[in-house]
Amino acid sequence: MKQSFAVWITGLPASGKSTVRTRLVEELASRGVEAAVLESDVLREVLGAEGYDEAGRDRFYRSMVWIGDLLTRHGVPVIFDATANRRRYRDLARRQIPAFLEVYVDTPLEVCVRRDPKGIYRRGRGDPAGTVPGLQAVYEPPLEPEVRIAGGETEPRQAALEIIGRLAEMCWLPQPPGR
């Protein structure tokens, strides 16, 4: 079966990754492309990832990348919706998945803290030993993402269309019938 593509949407917690991902899935589906979503919160629960120290994150992201690579090798487009606070996690996916696109939802920390729909920053501020990227843990933004989204400024649909445009430029999207 033909290798497919992977899109990794990264950014600080509450940057808007999931909102962009939701719109991207809708836009892809409207073009006949059904993508599998690997969302870190859900996958951590499924894999039973205990602890979120550096070693735990390394194991978790290696597993996540392995699943994404497996799916793309079987022709399933994959969208990673995960902070992946270290570049090495995303770089591992880039090395393993030939058709890889990195999307950085670049949202200032202050905006993320203000949004905080899951209470991550609130809990993190109360726990000096916590591991929240942007607070206690480092977040290493991509150096050269294929797509950079101005979080808090770019509408989610426009962000999804930018990603679709880049996928089309790379010739990773199927051509509509009749072309």
VENDAHU-V118030 format. One record per residue. N is the residue number from 0. RES is the residue in one small letter. PHI is phi in whole degrees, 0 to 359 (none if undefined). D_CENTER is the distance of its C-alpha to the mean C-alpha in Angstrom with 1 decimal. Layout:
n=N res=RES phi=PHI d_center=D_CENTER
n=N res=RES phi=PHI d_center=D_CENTER
This chain:
n=0 res=m phi=none d_center=24.5
n=1 res=k phi=288 d_center=22.6
n=2 res=q phi=299 d_center=19.3
n=3 res=s phi=253 d_center=16.4
n=4 res=f phi=243 d_center=13.2
n=5 res=a phi=229 d_center=9.6
n=6 res=v phi=240 d_center=6.8
n=7 res=w phi=253 d_center=3.7
n=8 res=i phi=262 d_center=2.6
n=9 res=t phi=238 d_center=4.3
n=10 res=g phi=159 d_center=7.7
n=11 res=l phi=301 d_center=10.4
n=12 res=p phi=305 d_center=10.9
n=13 res=a phi=70 d_center=12.3
n=14 res=s phi=282 d_center=11.0
n=15 res=g phi=113 d_center=10.3
n=16 res=k phi=305 d_center=6.6
n=17 res=s phi=293 d_center=8.1
n=18 res=t phi=294 d_center=11.0
n=19 res=v phi=297 d_center=9.4
n=20 res=r phi=302 d_center=7.8
n=21 res=t phi=301 d_center=11.3
n=22 res=r phi=293 d_center=13.0
n=23 res=l phi=297 d_center=11.3
n=24 res=v phi=301 d_center=12.3
n=25 res=e phi=296 d_center=15.7
n=26 res=e phi=294 d_center=16.2
n=27 res=l phi=297 d_center=15.5
n=28 res=a phi=300 d_center=17.8
n=29 res=s phi=293 d_center=20.4
n=30 res=r phi=257 d_center=20.6
n=31 res=g phi=81 d_center=21.1
n=32 res=v phi=250 d_center=17.7
n=33 res=e phi=262 d_center=16.5
n=34 res=a phi=257 d_center=13.0
n=35 res=a phi=274 d_center=12.1
n=36 res=v phi=255 d_center=9.1
n=37 res=l phi=253 d_center=8.2
n=38 res=e phi=261 d_center=7.6
n=39 res=s phi=301 d_center=8.5
n=40 res=d phi=299 d_center=11.5
n=41 res=v phi=292 d_center=12.9
n=42 res=l phi=296 d_center=12.6
n=43 res=r phi=300 d_center=14.2
n=44 res=e phi=293 d_center=17.0
n=45 res=v phi=295 d_center=17.6
n=46 res=l phi=281 d_center=17.7
n=47 res=g phi=67 d_center=19.9
n=48 res=a phi=295 d_center=18.1
n=49 res=e phi=260 d_center=20.8
n=50 res=g phi=70 d_center=20.6
n=51 res=y phi=225 d_center=17.8
n=52 res=d phi=282 d_center=19.7
n=53 res=e phi=302 d_center=18.8
n=54 res=a phi=295 d_center=20.1
n=55 res=g phi=295 d_center=18.4
n=56 res=r phi=296 d_center=14.9
n=57 res=d phi=303 d_center=16.0
n=58 res=r phi=298 d_center=17.1
n=59 res=f phi=299 d_center=14.2
n=60 res=y phi=290 d_center=11.6
n=61 res=r phi=299 d_center=14.3
n=62 res=s phi=296 d_center=14.7
n=63 res=m phi=299 d_center=11.1
n=64 res=v phi=295 d_center=11.3
n=65 res=w phi=301 d_center=14.8
n=66 res=i phi=297 d_center=13.9
n=67 res=g phi=298 d_center=11.5
n=68 res=d phi=297 d_center=14.2
n=69 res=l phi=302 d_center=16.9
n=70 res=l phi=298 d_center=15.5
n=71 res=t phi=295 d_center=15.2
n=72 res=r phi=294 d_center=18.7
n=73 res=h phi=258 d_center=20.0
n=74 res=g phi=83 d_center=18.9
n=75 res=v phi=261 d_center=16.1
n=76 res=p phi=296 d_center=13.2
n=77 res=v phi=234 d_center=9.8
n=78 res=i phi=242 d_center=6.5
n=79 res=f phi=273 d_center=4.0
n=80 res=d phi=245 d_center=3.2
n=81 res=a phi=204 d_center=4.2
n=82 res=t phi=302 d_center=6.4
n=83 res=a phi=45 d_center=7.8
n=84 res=n phi=297 d_center=10.7
n=85 res=r phi=255 d_center=12.5
n=86 res=r phi=303 d_center=12.1
n=87 res=r phi=301 d_center=13.8
n=88 res=y phi=293 d_center=11.1
n=89 res=r phi=289 d_center=9.0
n=90 res=d phi=294 d_center=12.5
n=91 res=l phi=299 d_center=13.5
n=92 res=a phi=296 d_center=11.1
n=93 res=r phi=299 d_center=12.5
n=94 res=r phi=290 d_center=15.9
n=95 res=q phi=272 d_center=15.8
n=96 res=i phi=249 d_center=14.3
n=97 res=p phi=303 d_center=16.6
n=98 res=a phi=260 d_center=14.8
n=99 res=f phi=238 d_center=11.4
n=100 res=l phi=232 d_center=9.8
n=101 res=e phi=256 d_center=7.7
n=102 res=v phi=243 d_center=7.1
n=103 res=y phi=252 d_center=8.1
n=104 res=v phi=271 d_center=9.0
n=105 res=d phi=272 d_center=12.2
n=106 res=t phi=239 d_center=14.0
n=107 res=p phi=302 d_center=17.0
n=108 res=l phi=307 d_center=17.3
n=109 res=e phi=300 d_center=20.3
n=110 res=v phi=292 d_center=18.6
n=111 res=c phi=298 d_center=15.9
n=112 res=v phi=297 d_center=19.0
n=113 res=r phi=295 d_center=20.9
n=114 res=r phi=289 d_center=18.3
n=115 res=d phi=32 d_center=17.5
n=116 res=p phi=296 d_center=17.5
n=117 res=k phi=261 d_center=17.2
n=118 res=g phi=73 d_center=19.7
n=119 res=i phi=298 d_center=17.5
n=120 res=y phi=288 d_center=19.2
n=121 res=r phi=300 d_center=22.5
n=122 res=r phi=294 d_center=22.6
n=123 res=g phi=297 d_center=21.4
n=124 res=r phi=291 d_center=24.2
n=125 res=g phi=272 d_center=26.7
n=126 res=d phi=228 d_center=25.7
n=127 res=p phi=298 d_center=26.4
n=128 res=a phi=265 d_center=25.4
n=129 res=g phi=292 d_center=21.9
n=130 res=t phi=229 d_center=18.6
n=131 res=v phi=281 d_center=16.6
n=132 res=p phi=301 d_center=14.5
n=133 res=g phi=98 d_center=16.4
n=134 res=l phi=251 d_center=19.5
n=135 res=q phi=271 d_center=20.7
n=136 res=a phi=257 d_center=17.9
n=137 res=v phi=288 d_center=16.9
n=138 res=y phi=241 d_center=13.6
n=139 res=e phi=259 d_center=13.7
n=140 res=p phi=293 d_center=12.1
n=141 res=p phi=300 d_center=11.6
n=142 res=l phi=280 d_center=15.2
n=143 res=e phi=219 d_center=14.9
n=144 res=p phi=293 d_center=11.7
n=145 res=e phi=292 d_center=12.7
n=146 res=v phi=223 d_center=11.8
n=147 res=r phi=243 d_center=12.2
n=148 res=i phi=253 d_center=12.3
n=149 res=a phi=280 d_center=15.0
n=150 res=g phi=298 d_center=13.7
n=151 res=g phi=87 d_center=16.8
n=152 res=e phi=243 d_center=18.5
n=153 res=t phi=270 d_center=16.7
n=154 res=e phi=296 d_center=17.1
n=155 res=p phi=305 d_center=14.2
n=156 res=r phi=295 d_center=16.1
n=157 res=q phi=297 d_center=16.8
n=158 res=a phi=299 d_center=13.2
n=159 res=a phi=298 d_center=12.6
n=160 res=l phi=292 d_center=15.8
n=161 res=e phi=297 d_center=15.0
n=162 res=i phi=295 d_center=12.1
n=163 res=i phi=302 d_center=14.7
n=164 res=g phi=301 d_center=17.3
n=165 res=r phi=291 d_center=15.5
n=166 res=l phi=300 d_center=15.0
n=167 res=a phi=294 d_center=18.7
n=168 res=e phi=303 d_center=19.8
n=169 res=m phi=280 d_center=18.5
n=170 res=c phi=63 d_center=20.5
n=171 res=w phi=259 d_center=17.8
n=172 res=l phi=260 d_center=18.5
n=173 res=p phi=295 d_center=21.8
n=174 res=q phi=284 d_center=24.7
n=175 res=p phi=299 d_center=26.2
n=176 res=p phi=305 d_center=29.5
n=177 res=g phi=91 d_center=32.4
n=178 res=r phi=257 d_center=30.8
